[in-house]
Amino acid sequence: MLQIFLLAFTLHYANAVIPMMSLARTQYMVPCNICSSAVLYEMKHPSSNHVEFEKKAHQACHQATPDVFKQKACVSLLTRYSRSFLLDQRKGLSVHSSCVQSKGTDCIETHFTVLCDPHKKKGYCHVIPINE
């Protein structure tokens, strides 16, 4: 019984400390420069199918950053939207161009948006799907 109480107390305390934390949002946070570099790498090395794209996503993200956690987030971001990239590889280049032109503050595309959050972790980006 004591263990259940301690577990409940711990979970309540953790939620009190981070009440607005969203796992999906946290999982896909990637610095804009890493997003941009990885997308550009993917576009320079086109894939013919979903499996090949996922393998290249690992290479692209490894090239974009030495940080293992950011690599994982980068791979998640790329693979989550891999079908859009495979359907129209020009999208990747437009994402990269938007990042460069806006100096990494936001990257907007028709199928998804990568936005930097100026209020919480400045310079970090998360993905927001756009319904068409």
URSUL-V473811 format. One record per residue. N is the residue number from 1. PSI is psi in whole degrees, 0 to 359 (none if undefined). Layout:
N;PSI
N;PSI
This chain:
1;319
2;322
3;319
4;318
5;314
6;320
7;315
8;318
9;316
10;314
11;319
12;316
13;316
14;319
15;328
16;326
17;320
18;70
19;332
20;8
21;130
22;124
23;318
24;317
25;317
26;319
27;327
28;15
29;124
30;134
31;142
32;320
33;327
34;315
35;310
36;313
37;317
38;318
39;317
40;318
41;314
42;320
43;331
44;340
45;74
46;147
47;150
48;343
49;173
50;318
51;315
52;321
53;317
54;321
55;317
56;332
57;319
58;315
59;316
60;315
61;327
62;321
63;327
64;331
65;144
66;347
67;118
68;318
69;316
70;327
71;315
72;318
73;320
74;314
75;318
76;316
77;312
78;315
79;330
80;327
81;22
82;326
83;321
84;317
85;319
86;326
87;324
88;96
89;346
90;337
91;319
92;318
93;324
94;326
95;314
96;315
97;317
98;319
99;314
100;313
101;325
102;8
103;38
104;15
105;327
106;155
107;111
108;132
109;165
110;329
111;336
112;162
113;138
114;114
115;139
116;143
117;102
118;346
119;329
120;284
121;91
122;133
123;355
124;147
125;153
126;161
127;134
128;114
129;146
130;125
131;130
132;none
